[in-house]
Every structure is written in C-alpha cells, then in structure tokens.
Amino acid sequence: MTVEFGVSTRYLHMLSERSLRFPSTTKGRVSHSYSDSNSNHKNILSHHHPNTLTDFTGFHGKDMSSHFLSCLTELLTTYVQSEGDRSTKVLDFHHPHQLAEMMSHCLEIHPEARDMEQLLSDCRETLKYCVKTGHPHFFNQLSTGVDIVGVAGAWLAASANTNMFTYEAAPVFTLMEEVVLTRMRKLIGWEDGEAMFAPGGAISNLYGVLLARHRHSPDVKTKGINGARLVIMTSEQSHFSITRAAMILGIGTTNVIYIKCHSNGKMDVKDLKDQISKARRAGIDVLMVNATCGTTVLGAYDPLDDMADICQEFGIWLHCDCAWGGGALLSRDYKHLVKGIHSYLRDRVKVRAGFHLIVEEIEAPNVCFWYLPTAWRTRPLSQIKDEHLHKIAPAVKARMMEAGTLMVQYQPLGNMPNLFRVAVSNPALTRSDLDFLLDELDNMGNEIPVPSDW
Ligand SMILES: Cc1ncc(COP(=O)(O)O)c(C=O)c1O
C-alpha cells in the first residue's frame, strides 16, 4: 500500500504546536486609510509605499541590489502582516478588462529592461490586486492562511537556488530531506519504506498511479504500453486528478470505474467489492483502488480498513489520496483543535434560518450547505426545484466578488445543485470570523428574488 501526501509545508506547519499568526495589526505599521476611485477601504500597501516610485538615486552596484532587497522585504513583510487585518478587504475586485487597463504599465512586456524603481512599484501593484489568501475571511480554497515559516522557507530556498541533484550539489538540503521524510513516515507509524516530496496533490496522485502501474506491469517502463486493459477504481466523489493520471499514464479515462458513495460522501464498500468481482469475471485487471482521505467537497474519509481488507483479498494495490485530510494522520492534538472550530460552524449553520447543512457528521473541516434568500424561505427546501436552487449560489458569489469582503466557493456535487463549501483551515480563524461569514453571506444574498416560474 502507498500513502501519498499531497500536503504542502503549509499544512505540515499547521500541525505544530506553535501558533504562527500575526497580531491583526502591528503597532504603527498598518491600517492607513486611503481612497481610490473604486474603493474607500483601508489599504495597507499604500501606507508605507504610496503609489510613488521608491527613490534609488545615489545607489549603485551591490548597494542598489541591497536597497532593492530591503525595500522588497519591507513590502512583503507588510503584506504578510496585513493579511490578518480584518478591516481590509479580501480582494479589491475588478473585471478582467478593467484590471488589464489599470495594470497595463505592469503587464506590458517592454523592450528595455525595467529599472529597480519600476520593479518595486510593479511588485506593490501586483500584491494590491491579489486575493489575500491568508485573510481570515478567505474561505474559497482548501488551503488558506499564511505560514510565516513557510514563507521564510520558500525565500531561503529561492535565495540558495540549489539543484537537488546530489549530496555534492545540495549537502544541507539532501540531509534535511532525509530527516523530514523519515520523521513523517515515523509519525504515520512506519519504521521503513520510502517517501518523496511532491509539489501538490494532483501530482502525488499521478505518482501513486505510476507506482501501481509499475507494480502491475514493470515492463511498461522499457517496452511501453502493450494494450492490455487495466482499470482503476475510485469513488465518484474522489478528486479528478485520479482520472487525469489515468489519462496521462495511458490507462484511459474510460477505464476509471467510479464507485458509489453514501450521502455523507464515503465510498460504498459493497459497491467496490461488487465492481471488483464483476471486473474479475470479465477478465479485467484492476490496477489500483484509490481511497480518499478527506474528499474535496464534503471532506469525507473513505472506509480505509474495509478497503484495505478488500484489496488484500483480491491482491490489488491501494493508494490513498491524503491531499486534503491526510494531515490529520500526523497529529492527534491538531485533529482535536480543528474539530472544535469547524464543529462550531456546522452548529451555527444547522440552526440558522435560510441555511441547510448537507452533511451533519463532518470529519475533515469542510462545512457544506445550501443557502436560501429571505423571500425563498416561505417554502421548505424539499419543495424548491433543483434548477432554481442551483442558481442561488452563483448569484450570491457574483455579489461577493464585487464586494470583496468574503470569498467562499460553491459547486454542484453529483446530482446535487450548487452548494457552498467552506473549508475551515486557516489557523488564524476565530469563531467571530465564522459568524461574520454567515452574516455577510446572508447580507449579500437575502434580497435575491424568487424566480418568476417558481
Ligand atoms: C482530495 C484531493 N486530492 C487532490 C487534490 C489536488 O491537489 P493540488 O491542487 O495540490 O494539486 C485536491 C485539491 O483540492 C484534493 O482535494
């Protein structure tokens, strides 16, 4: 069995005991008001660095480089600190054509090299219009929050600019890699085995399918694919990167068999067993079964033990996609802490008018719900047509993006109409941020009228 961890250093760091959040404001450094034509929100970046060019007069050679780097350090430090400032927006939204025009001076590729002043100014503009993914009101993706040790590590690695070829080329990083991977295996409970770092979940799944294929057909490495039909089984709520891996590795997307899920998002192991038996009877080789530890939308953990038993019985490789929920394997303490805050959101959603929880027994910190604006609440959810419900989330989302005060994602799931998914993963989150989330979503959506044909 392989277990892959598409877990970024950000997640690993969240597992440590230390709290790495910045105070929401740091004395004298942040939160200076300014206005521009589109917004009168506070903007941190314009305080220390008004929209004028930094003066580089009198700087040459090494002094110039060092002045540039120290200005950039200040800019980045201020940005990272500002991300925790709840009085700022998550995003200063502009439509693509507006932003392209506003940033045309940065986005144009100039025939001449940019000077240092201009580069700094471009960096400032870039940060100004970025989504603040570390902001406590950013819930859009699964990975939220900023980890200053992660930021420092990325900066250190970029400055060292080392190739990880050999010990000769990268002595410190080679030792570091060995120590960290050994420790991670130990935390999972494995005394031996091998591991490697991967830059994300999708590529980890690709490596996982590659391992399974190599175990099954090692000759493919030298002779190429021989045309035998191989299938992968994965739950219908698993991440699309499993199917993508099947496409890339020559297995074929039609050879991915989707196993049914229960309403809580977990794989139905009875269906798995039936499908494996059916494939066997048809003479089809099952290359691999994928178990998802923390599905992307509902955060469900597939029943690993039962799946492992079935795979053992049939001699099939079991791969675990731990990209989202695998971090919980590494820390009992953290699992408990996360449970507290996401359960809080689940409980608030459960009792609040207009909010309809999709799964009550949540495992990973995903809270999914449908939202009904005030005028829609005269009917029970069960009497509202799916095609109508489907349109509410995009309408709320459009308002949300323009306001820039909150970011939450929505999507359909299987046959279910669009639902909101909130991932509670930012270590700086407080309960009042979650209250803010529900209030703000309600403020934005409550005036959406009922459809004319309802
Ligand atoms: C369960 C699962 N697997 C894989 C991935 C892909 O991860 P990445 O975006 O890091 O490639 C995701 C991303 O959300 C995921 O939720």
The ligand as an SDF file (V2000), in Angstrom:
LIG
                    3D

 16 16  0  0  0  0  0  0  0  0999 V2000
   -8.7280   15.1260   -2.3490 C   0  0  0  0  0  0  0  0  0  0  0  0
   -7.8320   15.9430   -3.2220 C   0  0  0  0  0  0  0  0  0  0  0  0
   -6.8760   15.3350   -3.9610 N   0  0  0  0  0  0  0  0  0  0  0  0
   -6.0480   16.0280   -4.7530 C   0  0  0  0  0  0  0  0  0  0  0  0
   -6.1470   17.3990   -4.8720 C   0  0  0  0  0  0  0  0  0  0  0  0
   -5.2190   18.1670   -5.7870 C   0  0  0  0  0  0  0  0  0  0  0  0
   -4.3250   18.9020   -5.0270 O   0  0  0  0  0  0  0  0  0  0  0  0
   -3.4190   20.0660   -5.6800 P   0  0  0  0  0  0  0  0  0  0  0  0
   -4.3540   21.1720   -6.0060 O   0  0  0  0  0  0  0  0  0  0  0  0
   -2.4290   20.3720   -4.6030 O   0  0  0  0  0  0  0  0  0  0  0  0
   -2.7540   19.5040   -6.9010 O   0  0  0  0  0  0  0  0  0  0  0  0
   -7.1230   18.0770   -4.1320 C   0  0  0  0  0  0  0  0  0  0  0  0
   -7.2740   19.5430   -4.2350 C   0  0  0  0  0  0  0  0  0  0  0  0
   -8.1800   20.1320   -3.7280 O   0  0  0  0  0  0  0  0  0  0  0  0
   -7.9860   17.3380   -3.2840 C   0  0  0  0  0  0  0  0  0  0  0  0
   -8.9520   17.9330   -2.5800 O   0  0  0  0  0  0  0  0  0  0  0  0
  1  2  1  0
  2  3  1  0
  2 15  2  0
  3  4  2  0
  4  5  1  0
  5  6  1  0
  5 12  2  0
  6  7  1  0
  7  8  1  0
  8  9  2  0
  8 10  1  0
  8 11  1  0
 12 13  1  0
 12 15  1  0
 13 14  2  0
 15 16  1  0
M  END
$$$$
